[in-house]
Amino acid sequence: MRFGLLGVPALLDPAGLPHHLGSAKVRVLLVTLLLRANKVVPVHELKAALWGDEPPASAHASLHNHVTRLRRLLAEDDRLRAVAPGYVLRVAPGELDSDVFEECVARARTAYGRAEWAEVVTTARTGLGLWRGTPLDGVYGPDETRPALVQKLGEARLQLLQWRYDAELELGRHDGLAPELAALVAEFPLREAFHRQLMLAPCTARAGRPRRSACTGRCTAPWSGNWVSTRAPRSGRRTPRCCAGPSAPSARRCREPTTDSPTEPETFPPRHRVSSSGGGGRGTRCTAGGGADGRRPGHGGGARRV
């Protein structure tokens, strides 16, 4: 026999499947006894849990009927016993899911401190697998005060999730983490650890994979460290050499100087003045790039006179 508080209170079979109790009063009675398992719960506390501060006149007889129904469900005579001044529910170690969960949290904390990441993942998955929903779901109304155990278990679950994702990232098991972390960030926006893990998950996923080019999106080769300009020099944009292959025919590869064939600067013939024998001592200046007679190419006339 196992008992479940991590969700709708229920009796769990050996496979972990819940068998709901049906009656709301029987459910509240079981929860009240489980919160103080192996301890005597006085009758007046059971009445207050079932009917509040003003129980009806028939509360004592009704309580006895609910106890009888619960005993039938437990199917064990010595499981629920009447001990003055109330009742005690016997629960063996490992039969209450909330106790097992807290044990998993303790083991995961120890393994996390020792950096035993595989043990952290295994223990965290075991503990988180016990959750079937919000603890004590369906027992308390929206305006009723829930036991401190509910908040304690909720905080322990978030801490266990944080340890598990840290361990998964340390082991490089990044597949499928981003959607889960995105959902946790949306549900718990004030938990900075989930934001950090969400930012690290894509980086871990790309570790060891070839980089993709931002310009074509088709590059699969690693970046070689050389750059090729794909636009005018003043644009300031550069593209990895791996992207300037067949997928980018317009890329202009940089010309690297070699010592075997140094580049000679292009020279032009110097200008010179050609003096004419014309009158008045005036000279005629022409550029040396013309024909043999000093004329410019493409001009039918003589030299320009200045």
N, C-alpha and C positions, 0 to 999 in steps of 0.2 A: 504494500500500500504506500502510495506517495501522495503528497499534498502540493497543490500549486497556488501560489500567491502572485506570481509574476504574470498577471493578466486577470481574467475573470476567475475568481476562486473556484477551484474544482478539485475533484479526486482524479489522480492520474493512474493509468494502468501501467504495467511494466514497460510498454512501448512508449510511454510519455503522452499518450492520447488522453485528453481531458474528458471526464464524465461530469457534466454540469449537474448541479444539485436541484435545479428546477425552482423550488420555493425560495423566495427572497429571504424569508425569515431563517430558514435553515442555512442559507449562505452566510447571513450575518452571524449566526450562532457559531458556525465553523470558523469564520475569520476571527471572531473574538477569542475563541479557544486556541487557535493557532498562534496568535500574537503573544500568547503567554503559554506556549506549549510546555508540557510537563510541570505546570504549576497550577495550583488550585485557583479557579476564578470564582469569586463569590456570586451568589445568586442575584444580589441586587445590581451588580455590574452587568450581568447578562440581561436583566430586565431593562436596564438603562440603554444598553446597546440595541435592544430590539424595539423598544417603545419610547425611548427618550426619558425625560424627567418626570412625566406623568403617565406611568403604566396603568392599564385598565385593571379593574377589580379581578378579572379572570387571568391576570398575567401569570400567576404561579402555575395554574393548570395548563395554560397554553405553552409555557416554557417546558413543562414535562412532556407534552406531546411532540414538541419540536426536537427534544433530546431523543425521544424514542425513534423518530424518523431518521435522525442522523445516525443512530446506532445501526439501524437496518442497512443504511448505505455503507457504513464502515465494515459490516459483516464480521466483526470481531467483538467478542463479549467484553474483553478486558481493555479494549482500546479507549473507550470513554467511560469513566467511572465516576460515581457520585461520592465525593469526599467532602465532609463538612468543612466550611460552610457553603460549598458549591460543587463544581465539577472540574475534573482534570482530564485533559486529552494527552495520551501518551504518543510521543513522536520519537522515533529512533533516529540516530545520526544518518544523514543522507536521504531522509524521506521528505524533507521540506525543501522546495526548490530555491527559496530565498536564502536558506543557509548554505546550500551547495554553491549558489552564485557568489556569496561573500567569501567562501573558501577559494573559489577560482580567482577572485580579485586579489586576495592575499598572495596566492602563488604567482600570479602575473606580476604583482609589484616586486616580489623578490627576484624573479627572472629578469625583469626590466632593469633593476639595479645592477645585475650582473652582466648585462648586455647579452643575455641568452635569447636571441631574437626568435629562433624557431620555437622555443618553449613558450615565449610570450604569445605568439600567434596561436599555438595549439590551445593553450589555457584560455585565452580570450575568446576563441571561437566556441569552446565548450560552455563558458559562462554565458555568452551572448545567445547561444542557442536555446537556453532555458526560458528566454523571454517570449511570452505569447501576447504581450500588449502592456498597457499601463498597469502597474501593480494595484491590486484590489479594485479592478475596474468593475463598475456596476454596483458597488456596495455603498458608496457615499455620493450624495447629490452635489450639484455645483456649489451650493451655499454651505455645505457641511465641511467641518474641519477634518482634514485627513490626518492619519497618524504620521508621526515624524519618520517612520520607517519608509513611507512612500517617497519622500524627498531624498532620504539617504540612499535608497536603492537607485533612484534616478541619477543622482550625482555619481554613484559608483559605476553605473553603466556608461556614462559619458567618459569617465576616466579610463575605463577599460577599452572603449573605442579608440581613444587617443593613443594608448599604448599599443594597441593592435596595429593601427595605421603607421605609427612610427616604426614598428618592427617590420611591417611589410615593405616599407620604403628602404629600410636598411638591408633587407634581403633582396632588393631589386624586383619584388613582385608587385609591379605597378599596374598590371592589366585589370581594368574594371574599377580602379580606385577613384578615378575622377568623378564619375556619376554619383557614387556613394558619398564622397566628400562634398560635392556640390549640394546634394540634398541636405546634408548635415549643416552646411553653412547657411542655407536658407532657413532651416528650422531653428538653429542656434547661432544667430549672427554675432553674438558677443563672445563666443568661444574662439579666441585667437588661434588656438592650436589647429583647428580645422582649416582656417584660412591659410595658415602656413603650409599645412600638408597638401592643400589643394594646389598651391603654387609649386610645390616640389614634385607633385605627381607627374605633370607633363615633362619636367626636366629629367626625371628618372626614366620615363618612357622613351625619351630620345637618346639616352646614354648608349653609346656604342653603335648608333645607327648613322648612316651617311646623312650629311646635311642636305637640305632641299633649298634650291635657289628661290629667292623671293621674286625674281623677275620672270622665270618660265615655269617654276613649279615641277619641272620634269627632271631635274638633275638628281642623280643618285650616287655620283662619285664623290669622294671626300674632297674638300677644298685643298688645293695644292699650295696655296700661299701666294700665287701669282695673280695679278689683276689685269683685266683687259677693259679698255674703255669702249663702251657701246654708243656713246654720244659724243658731241663736241667736247673738246677739252675743258671748256668753261662750265659745263653742266655740273661737274663735281660728282657725277654718279659713276660707280664702278661695278663691275660684274665679275664674279669668279671665273677663272679661265675654263673651268669645267662647263660653264654655261655658254661659252663662246664657240661651241662646236657646230655640228650640223643644225642644231635647233636655233642657232643665232647666226645666220650667214652674213648679216650686216655688221657684225662685230669687227672692229679693226684691231688686229693684234699689235701689241707694242713691239717695236723693233729694238732688239737688244744689240748693243755694239759688240763687235768681236775684234780681237787683236790681229786676226789674219788679214782682213780687208778693211783697213781704216777708211773712213769716209773723208774724201778730199773736199774742201770747200770749193764752190763754183766761183770761178774768176771771170772777170770781164776786162777787155782791153782798156787801158787808161785813155782819158780824153787828152787831145793835144791841139794846139792852135796851128792852123795853116795860114801862113801869110801870103797875101796876093801882091802882085806888083801894081795894083790899081793906084790911081792917083789919090792924093791927099793923105797918103800914109795909112789909109784904112785897111784893116785886116779882115779876113774871112774866117769865122770859126765854124768847124763842122765836127761832128762826132766821128770817132774812128770806126764805128760799126758799119759804115757805108761801103760803097764800092771802091774801086781803085781810084776814081776821080774825086773821092771825098764826099760823094752824094749819099743821102740817106736812102736806105732801101725803100722802094715803093714810091719814091718821089721822082717825077720826071724832070724837075728843074735842077738848077745848079745848087751850089752851097748857099746856105742862108747867110745873108750879109747883116752884120750888126754894126 
